[in-house]
Amino acid sequence: MLRTAILALMPRSWHAALEAESRRWLTSCPNCGHGSNIWDLGGLRYKTSGNRHTGIWCPECGKLGQHLLTKT
């Protein structure tokens, strides 16, 4: 997994901050409305800003959709 490789290259002291920040980024499926955080979906977002749409397979309905990523 790409996230695992990235975390292996970063200092261990950053891991908790990376996970906490990634868990603040929420997704919303346009097909079924299921919400999740980007960390649980295997993603990683750190020191980023602005909302964006990205193609993600929904773990609930199994469909690919342009999920809106928003930071809480």
N, CA, C and O atoms as CSV, one atom per row, in Angstrom:
chain,resi,resn,atom,element,x,y,z
A,1,MET,N,N,0.850,-1.178,0.000
A,1,MET,CA,C,0.000,0.000,0.000
A,1,MET,C,C,0.899,1.245,0.000
A,1,MET,O,O,1.916,1.280,0.692
A,2,LEU,N,N,0.530,2.223,-0.749
A,2,LEU,CA,C,1.320,3.443,-0.888
A,2,LEU,C,C,1.448,4.177,0.448
A,2,LEU,O,O,2.515,4.700,0.769
A,3,ARG,N,N,0.366,4.217,1.223
A,3,ARG,CA,C,0.407,4.914,2.513
A,3,ARG,C,C,1.472,4.303,3.421
A,3,ARG,O,O,2.190,5.033,4.104
A,4,THR,N,N,1.581,2.989,3.437
A,4,THR,CA,C,2.565,2.305,4.264
A,4,THR,C,C,3.981,2.680,3.838
A,4,THR,O,O,4.851,2.891,4.683
A,5,ALA,N,N,4.210,2.762,2.540
A,5,ALA,CA,C,5.526,3.143,2.029
A,5,ALA,C,C,5.867,4.583,2.408
A,5,ALA,O,O,7.001,4.871,2.789
A,6,ILE,N,N,4.911,5.470,2.308
A,6,ILE,CA,C,5.143,6.870,2.666
A,6,ILE,C,C,5.441,6.995,4.147
A,6,ILE,O,O,6.360,7.716,4.536
A,7,LEU,N,N,4.672,6.297,4.983
A,7,LEU,CA,C,4.898,6.356,6.425
A,7,LEU,C,C,6.260,5.776,6.804
A,7,LEU,O,O,6.881,6.232,7.764
A,8,ALA,N,N,6.722,4.787,6.066
A,8,ALA,CA,C,8.031,4.192,6.347
A,8,ALA,C,C,9.166,5.183,6.095
A,8,ALA,O,O,10.222,5.088,6.721
A,9,LEU,N,N,8.958,6.120,5.193
A,9,LEU,CA,C,9.987,7.105,4.873
A,9,LEU,C,C,9.997,8.300,5.822
A,9,LEU,O,O,10.978,9.041,5.883
A,10,MET,N,N,8.906,8.486,6.560
A,10,MET,CA,C,8.785,9.646,7.442
A,10,MET,C,C,9.205,9.286,8.867
A,10,MET,O,O,9.130,8.122,9.260
A,11,PRO,N,N,9.645,10.278,9.638
A,11,PRO,CA,C,10.020,10.018,11.028
A,11,PRO,C,C,8.815,9.497,11.830
A,11,PRO,O,O,7.683,9.934,11.623
A,12,ARG,N,N,9.078,8.562,12.738
A,12,ARG,CA,C,7.998,7.984,13.562
A,12,ARG,C,C,7.250,9.050,14.362
A,12,ARG,O,O,6.063,8.894,14.648
A,13,SER,N,N,7.934,10.118,14.719
A,13,SER,CA,C,7.303,11.171,15.506
A,13,SER,C,C,6.172,11.862,14.735
A,13,SER,O,O,5.323,12.510,15.346
A,14,TRP,N,N,6.149,11.735,13.428
A,14,TRP,CA,C,5.105,12.362,12.612
A,14,TRP,C,C,3.880,11.474,12.436
A,14,TRP,O,O,2.821,11.980,12.065
A,15,HIS,N,N,3.979,10.187,12.684
A,15,HIS,CA,C,2.909,9.247,12.373
A,15,HIS,C,C,1.577,9.606,13.035
A,15,HIS,O,O,0.535,9.572,12.380
A,16,ALA,N,N,1.599,9.945,14.310
A,16,ALA,CA,C,0.357,10.281,15.020
A,16,ALA,C,C,-0.289,11.530,14.414
A,16,ALA,O,O,-1.509,11.589,14.263
A,17,ALA,N,N,0.526,12.522,14.070
A,17,ALA,CA,C,-0.009,13.749,13.470
A,17,ALA,C,C,-0.587,13.472,12.089
A,17,ALA,O,O,-1.635,14.011,11.735
A,18,LEU,N,N,0.092,12.630,11.305
A,18,LEU,CA,C,-0.408,12.267,9.975
A,18,LEU,C,C,-1.759,11.555,10.069
A,18,LEU,O,O,-2.681,11.857,9.313
A,19,GLU,N,N,-1.866,10.615,10.996
A,19,GLU,CA,C,-3.124,9.888,11.146
A,19,GLU,C,C,-4.237,10.805,11.635
A,19,GLU,O,O,-5.351,10.761,11.114
A,20,ALA,N,N,-3.945,11.632,12.629
A,20,ALA,CA,C,-4.962,12.539,13.170
A,20,ALA,C,C,-5.478,13.495,12.098
A,20,ALA,O,O,-6.683,13.718,11.988
A,21,GLU,N,N,-4.563,14.060,11.311
A,21,GLU,CA,C,-4.974,14.990,10.250
A,21,GLU,C,C,-5.797,14.271,9.180
A,21,GLU,O,O,-6.797,14.806,8.702
A,22,SER,N,N,-5.379,13.062,8.804
A,22,SER,CA,C,-6.111,12.305,7.780
A,22,SER,C,C,-7.504,11.924,8.255
A,22,SER,O,O,-8.439,11.882,7.455
A,23,ARG,N,N,-7.656,11.645,9.538
A,23,ARG,CA,C,-8.981,11.295,10.076
A,23,ARG,C,C,-9.933,12.493,10.086
A,23,ARG,O,O,-11.149,12.309,10.154
A,24,ARG,N,N,-9.404,13.707,10.019
A,24,ARG,CA,C,-10.248,14.909,9.972
A,24,ARG,C,C,-10.849,15.138,8.580
A,24,ARG,O,O,-11.809,15.896,8.443
A,25,TRP,N,N,-10.292,14.492,7.548
A,25,TRP,CA,C,-10.801,14.634,6.188
A,25,TRP,C,C,-11.903,13.600,5.955
A,25,TRP,O,O,-11.642,12.397,5.942
A,26,LEU,N,N,-13.129,14.076,5.772
A,26,LEU,CA,C,-14.281,13.200,5.602
A,26,LEU,C,C,-14.701,13.127,4.140
A,26,LEU,O,O,-14.563,14.091,3.387
A,27,THR,N,N,-15.216,11.960,3.755
A,27,THR,CA,C,-15.741,11.764,2.412
A,27,THR,C,C,-17.235,11.541,2.473
A,27,THR,O,O,-17.772,11.130,3.502
A,28,SER,N,N,-17.894,11.809,1.383
A,28,SER,CA,C,-19.323,11.577,1.276
A,28,SER,C,C,-19.604,10.967,-0.093
A,28,SER,O,O,-19.312,11.580,-1.121
A,29,CYS,N,N,-20.172,9.756,-0.108
A,29,CYS,CA,C,-20.465,9.073,-1.366
A,29,CYS,C,C,-21.646,9.742,-2.070
A,29,CYS,O,O,-22.696,9.930,-1.456
A,30,PRO,N,N,-21.492,10.106,-3.355
A,30,PRO,CA,C,-22.595,10.726,-4.076
A,30,PRO,C,C,-23.703,9.730,-4.435
A,30,PRO,O,O,-24.818,10.136,-4.761
A,31,ASN,N,N,-23.401,8.429,-4.375
A,31,ASN,CA,C,-24.383,7.410,-4.742
A,31,ASN,C,C,-25.296,7.017,-3.580
A,31,ASN,O,O,-26.515,6.949,-3.737
A,32,CYS,N,N,-24.694,6.758,-2.407
A,32,CYS,CA,C,-25.501,6.271,-1.284
A,32,CYS,C,C,-25.460,7.187,-0.070
A,32,CYS,O,O,-26.237,7.002,0.866
A,33,GLY,N,N,-24.562,8.178,-0.069
A,33,GLY,CA,C,-24.477,9.115,1.041
A,33,GLY,C,C,-23.602,8.636,2.195
A,33,GLY,O,O,-23.472,9.336,3.199
A,34,HIS,N,N,-23.000,7.458,2.069
A,34,HIS,CA,C,-22.154,6.920,3.130
A,34,HIS,C,C,-20.977,7.850,3.385
A,34,HIS,O,O,-20.359,8.344,2.443
A,35,GLY,N,N,-20.667,8.089,4.653
A,35,GLY,CA,C,-19.550,8.940,5.020
A,35,GLY,C,C,-18.460,8.148,5.717
A,35,GLY,O,O,-18.740,7.174,6.416
A,36,SER,N,N,-17.240,8.561,5.529
A,36,SER,CA,C,-16.097,7.916,6.152
A,36,SER,C,C,-14.959,8.925,6.186
A,36,SER,O,O,-15.058,9.997,5.589
A,37,ASN,N,N,-13.881,8.585,6.881
A,37,ASN,CA,C,-12.718,9.458,6.835
A,37,ASN,C,C,-11.678,8.856,5.898
A,37,ASN,O,O,-11.683,7.653,5.637
A,38,ILE,N,N,-10.807,9.689,5.409
A,38,ILE,CA,C,-9.860,9.268,4.386
A,38,ILE,C,C,-8.864,8.242,4.918
A,38,ILE,O,O,-8.385,7.405,4.153
A,39,TRP,N,N,-8.543,8.286,6.209
A,39,TRP,CA,C,-7.616,7.319,6.800
A,39,TRP,C,C,-8.195,5.909,6.750
A,39,TRP,O,O,-7.493,4.962,6.397
A,40,ASP,N,N,-9.477,5.763,7.104
A,40,ASP,CA,C,-10.127,4.449,7.092
A,40,ASP,C,C,-10.242,3.871,5.683
A,40,ASP,O,O,-10.359,2.657,5.517
A,41,LEU,N,N,-10.210,4.729,4.679
A,41,LEU,CA,C,-10.280,4.271,3.297
A,41,LEU,C,C,-8.897,3.966,2.718
A,41,LEU,O,O,-8.772,3.601,1.549
A,42,GLY,N,N,-7.858,4.119,3.551
A,42,GLY,CA,C,-6.503,3.819,3.098
A,42,GLY,C,C,-5.757,5.015,2.550
A,42,GLY,O,O,-4.679,4.874,1.973
A,43,GLY,N,N,-6.332,6.194,2.733
A,43,GLY,CA,C,-5.715,7.405,2.203
A,43,GLY,C,C,-4.883,8.145,3.223
A,43,GLY,O,O,-4.802,7.758,4.389
A,44,LEU,N,N,-4.264,9.219,2.761
A,44,LEU,CA,C,-3.417,10.041,3.599
A,44,LEU,C,C,-3.494,11.469,3.082
A,44,LEU,O,O,-3.236,11.729,1.906
A,45,ARG,N,N,-3.850,12.395,3.968
A,45,ARG,CA,C,-3.845,13.823,3.629
A,45,ARG,C,C,-3.228,14.552,4.804
A,45,ARG,O,O,-3.632,14.359,5.951
A,46,TYR,N,N,-2.245,15.395,4.511
A,46,TYR,CA,C,-1.537,16.093,5.576
A,46,TYR,C,C,-1.104,17.457,5.065
A,46,TYR,O,O,-0.559,17.583,3.969
A,47,LYS,N,N,-1.354,18.468,5.873
A,47,LYS,CA,C,-0.996,19.845,5.539
A,47,LYS,C,C,-1.568,20.277,4.197
A,47,LYS,O,O,-0.891,20.931,3.404
A,48,THR,N,N,-2.809,19.910,3.952
A,48,THR,CA,C,-3.490,20.319,2.723
A,48,THR,C,C,-4.667,21.206,3.100
A,48,THR,O,O,-5.074,21.248,4.261
A,49,SER,N,N,-5.201,21.898,2.140
A,49,SER,CA,C,-6.346,22.760,2.394
A,49,SER,C,C,-7.291,22.698,1.202
A,49,SER,O,O,-6.936,22.206,0.131
A,50,GLY,N,N,-8.476,23.198,1.408
A,50,GLY,CA,C,-9.460,23.251,0.335
A,50,GLY,C,C,-10.188,21.934,0.146
A,50,GLY,O,O,-9.611,20.857,0.292
A,51,ASN,N,N,-11.445,22.041,-0.176
A,51,ASN,CA,C,-12.253,20.855,-0.458
A,51,ASN,C,C,-11.992,20.418,-1.895
A,51,ASN,O,O,-11.698,21.241,-2.762
A,52,ARG,N,N,-12.102,19.119,-2.135
A,52,ARG,CA,C,-11.889,18.627,-3.495
A,52,ARG,C,C,-12.703,17.375,-3.719
A,52,ARG,O,O,-13.116,16.709,-2.770
A,53,HIS,N,N,-12.927,17.064,-4.967
A,53,HIS,CA,C,-13.590,15.828,-5.356
A,53,HIS,C,C,-12.526,14.847,-5.849
A,53,HIS,O,O,-11.584,15.233,-6.541
A,54,THR,N,N,-12.687,13.591,-5.486
A,54,THR,CA,C,-11.751,12.565,-5.939
A,54,THR,C,C,-12.487,11.249,-6.132
A,54,THR,O,O,-13.433,10.949,-5.405
A,55,GLY,N,N,-12.058,10.477,-7.099
A,55,GLY,CA,C,-12.691,9.192,-7.371
A,55,GLY,C,C,-12.315,8.155,-6.327
A,55,GLY,O,O,-11.139,7.842,-6.143
A,56,ILE,N,N,-13.324,7.625,-5.643
A,56,ILE,CA,C,-13.118,6.634,-4.585
A,56,ILE,C,C,-14.179,5.553,-4.726
A,56,ILE,O,O,-15.337,5.841,-5.029
A,57,TRP,N,N,-13.772,4.302,-4.503
A,57,TRP,CA,C,-14.733,3.207,-4.430
A,57,TRP,C,C,-15.371,3.238,-3.055
A,57,TRP,O,O,-14.666,3.211,-2.047
A,58,CYS,N,N,-16.685,3.293,-2.997
A,58,CYS,CA,C,-17.412,3.353,-1.726
A,58,CYS,C,C,-17.422,1.966,-1.076
A,58,CYS,O,O,-17.801,0.989,-1.723
A,59,PRO,N,N,-17.012,1.864,0.196
A,59,PRO,CA,C,-17.034,0.573,0.871
A,59,PRO,C,C,-18.464,0.105,1.186
A,59,PRO,O,O,-18.679,-1.080,1.442
A,60,GLU,N,N,-19.422,1.003,1.170
A,60,GLU,CA,C,-20.810,0.662,1.492
A,60,GLU,C,C,-21.568,0.130,0.278
A,60,GLU,O,O,-22.124,-0.967,0.332
A,61,CYS,N,N,-21.598,0.897,-0.820
A,61,CYS,CA,C,-22.381,0.494,-1.994
A,61,CYS,C,C,-21.526,-0.161,-3.078
A,61,CYS,O,O,-22.061,-0.773,-4.002
A,62,GLY,N,N,-20.199,-0.036,-2.971
A,62,GLY,CA,C,-19.302,-0.670,-3.925
A,62,GLY,C,C,-19.169,0.046,-5.257
A,62,GLY,O,O,-18.566,-0.493,-6.185
A,63,LYS,N,N,-19.720,1.250,-5.371
A,63,LYS,CA,C,-19.660,1.993,-6.629
A,63,LYS,C,C,-18.555,3.046,-6.586
A,63,LYS,O,O,-18.207,3.568,-5.526
A,64,LEU,N,N,-18.015,3.341,-7.767
A,64,LEU,CA,C,-17.034,4.403,-7.901
A,64,LEU,C,C,-17.775,5.721,-8.039
A,64,LEU,O,O,-18.731,5.825,-8.806
A,65,GLY,N,N,-17.339,6.715,-7.304
A,65,GLY,CA,C,-17.991,8.013,-7.388
A,65,GLY,C,C,-17.024,9.131,-7.066
A,65,GLY,O,O,-15.963,8.899,-6.486
A,66,GLN,N,N,-17.389,10.338,-7.440
A,66,GLN,CA,C,-16.598,11.522,-7.136
A,66,GLN,C,C,-16.957,11.994,-5.729
A,66,GLN,O,O,-17.858,12.813,-5.549
A,67,HIS,N,N,-16.247,11.472,-4.746
A,67,HIS,CA,C,-16.494,11.811,-3.346
A,67,HIS,C,C,-15.956,13.190,-3.040
A,67,HIS,O,O,-14.873,13.568,-3.488
A,68,LEU,N,N,-16.721,13.929,-2.277
A,68,LEU,CA,C,-16.287,15.248,-1.823
A,68,LEU,C,C,-15.484,15.065,-0.545
A,68,LEU,O,O,-15.970,14.457,0.409
A,69,LEU,N,N,-14.253,15.588,-0.515
A,69,LEU,CA,C,-13.411,15.556,0.677
A,69,LEU,C,C,-13.520,16.895,1.369
A,69,LEU,O,O,-13.259,17.935,0.764
A,70,THR,N,N,-13.903,16.876,2.631
A,70,THR,CA,C,-14.007,18.094,3.420
A,70,THR,C,C,-13.291,17.899,4.754
A,70,THR,O,O,-13.314,16.810,5.328
A,71,LYS,N,N,-12.667,18.944,5.231
A,71,LYS,CA,C,-11.942,18.874,6.495
A,71,LYS,C,C,-12.817,19.395,7.622
A,71,LYS,O,O,-13.428,20.457,7.507
A,72,THR,N,N,-12.872,18.640,8.712
A,72,THR,CA,C,-13.680,19.064,9.866
A,72,THR,C,C,-12.838,19.741,10.898
A,72,THR,O,O,-13.351,20.163,11.935
